[in-house]
Each structure stands twice: as C-alpha cells, then as structure tokens.
Amino acid sequence: DDDHVLWKDTRLVVPNDASLREALLTKAHSSPFSVHPATFVARCLICQQVKIEHQQASGLLQQLDIPVWKWDEISMDFVTGLPQTQRRHDAIWVVVDRLTKSAHFLPIRKDYSVSRLAEIFQQEIVRLHGTPSAIVSDRDRRFTSRF
C-alpha cells in the first residue's frame, strides 16, 4: 500500500526475523489494548506471576449475620460517573437497610467533603431511622478516611 506495508487480506505480513517479532510482541503486549498471544504469555514474567496458582488464597468469605431490627445495619455505596443535574449533582449515594432491603438514593456531588457527607447522613438517615449499629461498605476512601 501507500505506507510500504505488505498485507495479506486483513493481516500484516511480518518478515521471519526473531528479533523483529519479539519487538512487535513486546510492544503489543505493553499496550492497554493488547491481546496476549499464547507463545508470548508463556515467556512473559508478569503474566506468569499473576496467574491464579501463584496468588495467596484470600480465605473463605464470611456470611454476614441477618440483622434483628430494621435500619440497625445498613450497607452503602456510591454510583458515580453520572451526567450532572441542574443542581450539579453527579453521583448517587445508595444507603440500604440490610434487613428490609429498603433504600435511600441520595443525590450528591462526588467532590463533597467527608464532613458534608456526614451532614447528609445525619439529615437523611439518622433523622429518620436512628444511628445504625453497623455499616457495611466496600471500604471507599470517603468512609475509611474520617467518616
């Protein structure tokens, strides 16, 4: 073609040169869009290190106890990446009662401070349901920082 590249149908033709092939595979492997050719994966140190058989077991999952009273134990998470509303909210804070599965969906901005989130929690959850004895979260940095 015009770029002096040889194609066979939709495939690029590469000369039978081991160092060139290795360089191309290395370049392709380091791309975030790469597909791992099997022969390269077998020789790739990183690929071998992250195989499941080389990982330490994380232990058995522990089932959570069923709560005794509604809104005594809650779970919470954030839904982010949403389009901004007229009030500039761009996320939803989901707070769920673990017993009844009833939920509050609180519009927030993802840049709210921990103190602002605590204020919203007080106004919207504690005011209506009291202070929960347990909160389950995915250890989001907003909770583990100072909340």
C-alpha positions in Angstrom: 0.0 0.0 0.0 1.0 3.7 0.2 2.8 3.2 3.6 5.1 0.5 2.1 3.4 -2.2 4.3 2.6 -5.7 3.0 -0.9 -7.0 3.8 -2.4 -10.5 3.2 -6.1 -9.9 3.3 -6.5 -8.1 6.7 -3.3 -9.3 8.3 0.0 -7.6 8.4 2.9 -9.6 6.9 6.0 -9.6 9.2 9.4 -10.9 8.0 10.7 -14.1 9.5 13.1 -12.2 11.9 13.0 -13.4 15.5 14.2 -10.1 17.0 11.6 -8.1 15.0 8.8 -10.5 16.0 9.9 -10.2 19.7 10.0 -6.4 19.5 6.5 -6.3 17.9 5.1 -8.7 20.5 6.7 -6.8 23.3 5.2 -3.5 22.0 1.8 -5.1 21.5 1.9 -6.7 25.0 2.6 -3.4 26.7 -0.4 -1.7 25.1 -3.6 -1.4 27.3 -5.5 -2.8 24.3 -3.3 -5.9 23.9 -4.4 -9.4 23.3 -1.9 -11.9 24.7 -0.6 -14.3 22.0 -0.1 -17.6 23.8 3.6 -18.0 23.0 4.4 -14.6 24.4 2.3 -15.1 27.5 4.2 -18.3 28.3 7.5 -16.3 28.3 6.1 -13.2 30.0 7.3 -12.9 33.6 4.5 -10.7 34.7 1.9 -12.9 33.1 3.3 -15.9 35.0 3.4 -14.1 38.3 -0.3 -13.0 38.2 -1.6 -16.5 37.4 -4.1 -17.7 40.0 -1.9 -20.5 41.1 0.7 -18.0 42.2 -1.7 -16.0 44.3 -2.2 -16.4 48.0 -5.7 -17.6 48.9 -7.8 -14.8 50.4 -9.6 -17.1 52.7 -13.3 -18.1 52.9 -15.9 -15.5 52.5 -17.8 -14.9 55.8 -21.6 -14.6 55.5 -23.0 -11.6 57.4 -25.5 -12.2 60.2 -29.1 -11.4 59.4 -30.0 -8.1 61.2 -32.6 -8.3 64.0 -34.2 -4.9 63.6 -34.8 -2.7 60.6 -32.3 0.1 59.9 -30.0 -1.3 62.6 -27.5 -2.5 60.0 -27.0 -0.8 56.7 -24.9 -1.0 53.6 -23.9 1.9 51.4 -22.1 2.6 48.1 -21.7 5.4 45.6 -22.8 5.4 42.0 -20.6 7.8 40.1 -19.9 8.9 36.5 -23.4 10.2 36.0 -24.3 13.3 34.0 -24.6 16.5 36.1 -28.0 17.6 37.1 -29.2 21.2 37.2 -28.2 21.3 40.9 -24.7 20.0 39.9 -25.2 16.6 41.4 -23.2 13.9 39.6 -23.4 10.9 41.8 -25.9 8.9 43.9 -25.2 7.7 47.5 -27.1 4.5 47.9 -27.9 3.6 51.6 -29.7 0.2 52.0 -31.3 -1.4 55.1 -29.8 -4.9 55.2 -33.0 -6.4 56.8 -35.8 -5.0 54.6 -33.7 -4.0 51.6 -35.4 -0.6 51.6 -33.1 2.1 50.3 -32.4 5.8 50.1 -30.9 7.2 47.0 -29.3 10.5 47.9 -28.1 12.9 45.1 -24.6 14.1 45.8 -21.6 15.6 44.1 -18.6 13.3 44.0 -16.4 16.2 45.3 -18.4 16.5 48.6 -16.1 16.5 51.7 -16.4 13.8 54.3 -18.0 16.4 56.7 -20.6 17.2 54.1 -21.4 13.5 53.6 -21.7 13.1 57.4 -24.1 16.0 57.5 -26.3 14.5 54.7 -26.1 11.1 56.5 -27.3 12.8 59.7 -30.2 14.6 57.9 -31.4 11.8 55.7 -30.7 8.5 57.5 -30.1 9.1 61.3 -33.0 11.6 61.5 -35.5 9.1 60.0 -34.1 5.7 61.3 -31.7 6.4 64.1 -28.0 5.6 64.3 -27.2 2.2 62.8 -25.1 -0.2 64.9 -23.2 -1.5 61.8 -22.4 -0.1 58.4 -21.2 -2.4 55.5 -19.3 -0.7 52.7 -16.6 -1.5 50.1 -14.1 0.5 52.2 -14.4 3.5 49.9 -11.8 6.1 50.8 -14.5 8.6 51.8 -15.5 6.3 54.6 -12.2 5.0 55.7 -10.6 8.5 55.9 -12.5 10.2 58.7 -16.2 9.2 58.5 
